[in-house]
Amino acid sequence: MQLSIAAAVVTIAVKMAAAWVTGSVGFLSDALESLVNLVAAVAGFIALRVAAKPADEDHHFGHGHAEYVSALLEGALIFLAAGAIIYTGLDRLLHPQPLEAPGMGLVLSVAASVLNLVVGLVLLRAGKRYRSATLNADGHHLLTDVWTSAGVVLGVAAVWATGWVWLDPVIALAVGINIIWTGYRLSRASVRSLLSEALPPEENQALDELLDHIAAQAPVEFTQRRTMASGRQRFVYLIMDVPPQWSVQASHEHADMVEERIDGLFPGAEVFIHVEPAGVPHRRLRGPF
């Protein structure tokens, strides 16, 4: 996240310079979005530090949800930036002004976009590796910023080539609408995760395949399979039906083996296995999530 913060500071300076040199509201809108990136990066850095804390007396299942709060904050900030951009674009549409030194502005904006592209790809790779909602959200936001900047650059180039100054505020409005859509998607994903959403379908499928394979090799059955993602943490809860004649020790040893196999599939996952005698009706248990 320190890389994201540093990149945001540099990008803001470069894009603000482009907006100041040209007087373009398109470049200004691009700079405002980068300002949101900076605030979001700082919030993400704090969230990652909180999420990394181990479980304690007040948070028995860790602090992983802090990452989703950060992503939700980023979505809210995006909405604010979009409102400012749309307001500025409408004002310039009603009061058009010619652009100054557009060539220099284009060079500065392209340089900032390349920086965002590199940092965004690095964050996405890290987010996938560490299963971090914060890194993933910040990476996607930076790549969205790259596409936004590309549209602004093409639009300002078109203004420079045609002299149609009304294109500049229209570009700013398009940027604002695009940012609103990005904020909506980030906020929706964060809310779903805060509501204890299950692991992704492909991970649940991999878990089912593993449990079915284990059940095929021993007289056990796994029921009430439930999962939950909390930031980079994974939680797996299931009931294991065993033969009634099995001893407590045998059941315990088999459950330990299952936990080890799941840990091999999902390293570091918290696994909760409740043992029940097969063939004996049991009520649906209330799990930890």
C-alpha positions in Angstrom: 0.0 0.0 0.0 3.0 2.3 0.5 3.6 2.0 -3.2 0.0 2.9 -4.0 0.2 6.0 -1.7 3.4 7.2 -3.3 2.0 6.6 -6.8 -1.2 8.6 -5.9 0.8 11.6 -4.7 3.0 11.7 -7.8 -0.1 11.2 -10.1 -2.1 13.9 -8.4 0.8 16.4 -8.9 1.3 15.5 -12.5 -2.4 15.6 -13.4 -3.0 18.8 -11.5 -0.1 20.3 -13.5 -1.8 19.1 -16.7 -5.1 20.7 -15.6 -3.4 24.0 -14.7 -1.3 24.2 -17.9 -4.3 23.5 -20.2 -7.3 24.7 -18.2 -9.1 21.5 -19.1 -11.9 20.2 -16.9 -11.2 16.8 -18.3 -7.7 16.8 -16.9 -9.1 18.3 -13.6 -11.7 15.5 -13.3 -8.9 13.0 -13.8 -6.8 14.7 -11.1 -9.8 14.6 -8.7 -10.2 10.9 -9.2 -6.5 10.5 -8.3 -7.1 12.4 -5.2 -9.7 9.8 -4.2 -7.1 7.2 -5.0 -4.8 8.8 -2.4 -7.4 9.0 0.3 -8.4 5.4 -0.4 -4.8 4.2 -0.4 -4.3 5.7 3.1 -7.5 4.2 4.3 -6.5 0.8 2.8 -3.1 1.0 4.5 -4.8 1.5 7.9 -7.3 -1.3 7.1 -4.5 -3.8 6.2 -2.8 -3.1 9.5 -6.0 -3.6 11.4 -6.9 -6.8 9.5 -3.5 -8.3 10.2 -4.1 -8.2 13.9 -4.7 -11.7 15.4 -7.9 -12.7 17.1 -8.4 -11.2 20.6 -11.0 -11.2 23.4 -13.3 -8.8 21.5 -12.8 -10.3 18.0 -12.7 -14.1 18.3 -12.6 -14.5 14.5 -9.9 -11.9 13.8 -10.2 -8.5 12.2 -10.5 -9.4 8.5 -13.7 -7.4 8.0 -11.7 -4.2 8.3 -10.6 -4.6 4.7 -14.3 -4.6 3.6 -14.9 -1.4 5.5 -12.0 0.2 3.7 -13.3 -0.9 0.3 -16.7 0.5 1.3 -15.2 3.8 2.2 -13.4 3.9 -1.1 -16.7 3.4 -2.9 -18.2 6.3 -0.9 -15.3 8.6 -1.8 -15.7 7.7 -5.4 -19.3 8.9 -5.3 -18.2 12.3 -3.8 -15.5 12.7 -6.5 -18.0 11.9 -9.2 -20.3 14.6 -7.9 -17.6 17.2 -8.0 -16.5 16.2 -11.5 -20.1 16.3 -12.9 -20.7 19.7 -11.3 -17.5 21.1 -12.8 -18.2 19.6 -16.2 -21.8 21.1 -16.3 -20.4 24.5 -15.4 -17.8 24.4 -18.1 -20.4 23.1 -20.6 -22.5 26.2 -19.9 -19.4 28.5 -20.0 -16.9 26.9 -22.5 -13.3 28.0 -22.6 -10.5 27.3 -25.0 -7.6 25.0 -24.0 -4.1 26.2 -23.6 -0.9 24.2 -24.3 -2.8 20.9 -24.8 0.3 19.1 -26.0 2.1 19.5 -22.7 -1.0 18.4 -20.8 -1.3 15.3 -22.9 2.3 14.3 -22.2 1.8 14.8 -18.5 -1.4 12.8 -18.4 0.1 9.9 -20.4 3.0 9.7 -18.0 0.7 9.6 -15.0 -1.4 6.9 -16.6 1.6 4.7 -17.2 2.5 5.0 -13.6 -1.0 4.0 -12.5 -1.0 1.1 -14.9 2.1 -0.4 -13.4 1.1 0.1 -9.8 -2.4 -1.2 -10.5 -1.1 -4.5 -11.9 1.3 -4.9 -9.0 -1.6 -4.4 -6.5 -3.9 -6.9 -8.3 -1.2 -9.5 -8.3 -0.6 -8.9 -4.6 -4.3 -8.9 -3.9 -4.7 -12.3 -5.6 -1.7 -13.7 -3.8 -2.7 -12.6 -0.3 -6.5 -12.7 -0.9 -6.8 -9.1 0.2 -10.0 -7.2 -0.6 -8.2 -3.9 0.0 -5.4 -4.5 -2.4 -7.8 -5.9 -5.0 -10.1 -2.9 -4.7 -7.3 -0.4 -4.9 -5.8 -2.2 -7.9 -9.1 -2.2 -9.8 -9.6 1.4 -8.9 -6.2 2.3 -10.4 -6.9 0.4 -13.6 -10.2 2.2 -13.8 -8.3 5.4 -13.5 -6.0 4.3 -16.4 -9.1 3.8 -18.6 -10.5 7.2 -17.5 -7.2 8.9 -18.3 -7.1 7.2 -21.7 -10.5 8.6 -22.5 -9.5 12.1 -21.2 -6.3 12.0 -23.3 -8.2 11.0 -26.5 -10.9 13.7 -25.8 -8.4 16.5 -25.2 -6.5 15.4 -28.3 -9.8 15.6 -30.3 -10.4 19.2 -28.9 -6.9 20.2 -29.9 -7.4 18.7 -33.4 -10.9 20.0 -34.1 -11.2 23.1 -31.9 -14.5 21.8 -30.5 -14.2 23.1 -26.9 -17.5 21.6 -25.8 -15.8 18.1 -26.0 -13.8 18.9 -22.9 -16.7 19.2 -20.4 -18.5 16.3 -22.1 -15.4 14.2 -21.4 -15.5 15.3 -17.8 -19.2 14.3 -17.5 -18.4 10.9 -19.0 -15.6 10.5 -16.5 -18.0 11.3 -13.7 -20.6 8.8 -14.8 -17.9 6.1 -15.2 -16.6 6.8 -11.7 -20.2 6.5 -10.3 -20.4 3.0 -11.8 -17.0 2.0 -10.3 -18.1 3.3 -6.9 -21.3 1.3 -7.1 -19.6 -2.0 -7.9 -17.0 -1.5 -5.2 -19.7 -0.6 -2.6 -21.9 -3.6 -3.6 -19.0 -6.0 -3.3 -18.0 -4.6 0.1 -21.6 -4.8 1.5 -22.0 -8.4 0.3 -18.7 -9.3 2.0 -19.6 -7.6 5.2 -22.8 -9.7 5.3 -20.5 -12.8 5.7 -20.6 -14.0 2.1 -19.5 -17.5 1.4 -16.3 -18.4 -0.3 -16.2 -17.9 -4.1 -18.0 -20.7 -6.1 -14.7 -22.2 -7.4 -13.4 -22.5 -3.9 -16.6 -24.1 -2.6 -16.4 -26.5 -5.5 -12.8 -27.4 -4.7 -13.9 -28.0 -1.1 -16.8 -30.2 -2.1 -14.5 -32.3 -4.3 -12.1 -32.8 -1.5 -14.7 -33.8 1.0 -16.4 -36.1 -1.4 -13.0 -37.8 -2.1 -12.4 -38.2 1.7 -15.9 -39.6 2.2 -15.4 -42.1 -0.6 -12.4 -43.6 1.3 -14.0 -43.9 4.7 -17.5 -44.6 6.1 -18.1 -40.9 6.9 -20.4 -38.2 5.4 -20.1 -34.4 5.5 -23.3 -32.4 5.9 -24.2 -28.8 6.5 -21.1 -27.5 4.7 -20.8 -23.8 5.2 -18.0 -21.4 4.4 -17.3 -17.7 4.9 -14.7 -15.2 3.7 -13.4 -12.5 6.1 -10.8 -10.5 4.3 -7.9 -12.8 3.6 -9.3 -15.3 6.2 -11.3 -18.4 5.3 -13.7 -20.2 7.6 -15.1 -23.7 7.0 -17.9 -25.2 9.1 -19.3 -28.7 8.6 -20.8 -31.7 10.3 -19.1 -35.1 9.9 -21.3 -38.1 10.4 -19.3 -41.1 11.6 -20.2 -44.8 12.3 -21.9 -45.0 15.8 -19.4 -47.6 16.9 -16.4 -45.3 16.4 -14.7 -44.2 19.6 -14.3 -40.5 20.4 -10.5 -40.9 19.8 -11.1 -42.4 16.3 -13.6 -39.7 15.4 -11.2 -37.0 16.7 -8.2 -38.4 14.7 -10.3 -38.6 11.5 -11.5 -35.0 12.0 -7.8 -33.9 12.5 -7.0 -35.6 9.2 -9.8 -33.7 7.5 -8.6 -30.4 8.9 -5.1 -31.1 7.6 -6.5 -31.8 4.1 -8.5 -28.7 4.1 -5.5 -26.7 5.3 -3.6 -28.1 2.4 -6.3 -26.8 0.1 -6.8 -23.5 1.9 -3.7 -22.7 3.9 -4.4 -21.0 7.2 -8.2 -21.6 7.0 -10.2 -21.9 10.3 -12.0 -25.2 10.2 -14.8 -26.2 12.5 -15.9 -29.9 12.4 -18.8 -31.2 14.5 -19.0 -34.9 14.8 -22.3 -36.7 14.9 -23.2 -40.5 14.8 -24.5 -41.6 11.4 -28.1 -42.6 11.2 -29.1 -40.5 14.2 -31.3 -37.5 13.4 -29.8 -34.2 14.5 -31.0 -30.7 14.4 -29.4 -28.0 12.2 -26.7 -26.6 14.4 -26.0 -23.0 14.7 -22.4 -22.4 13.4 -20.0 -19.7 14.3 -21.2 -17.6 11.3 
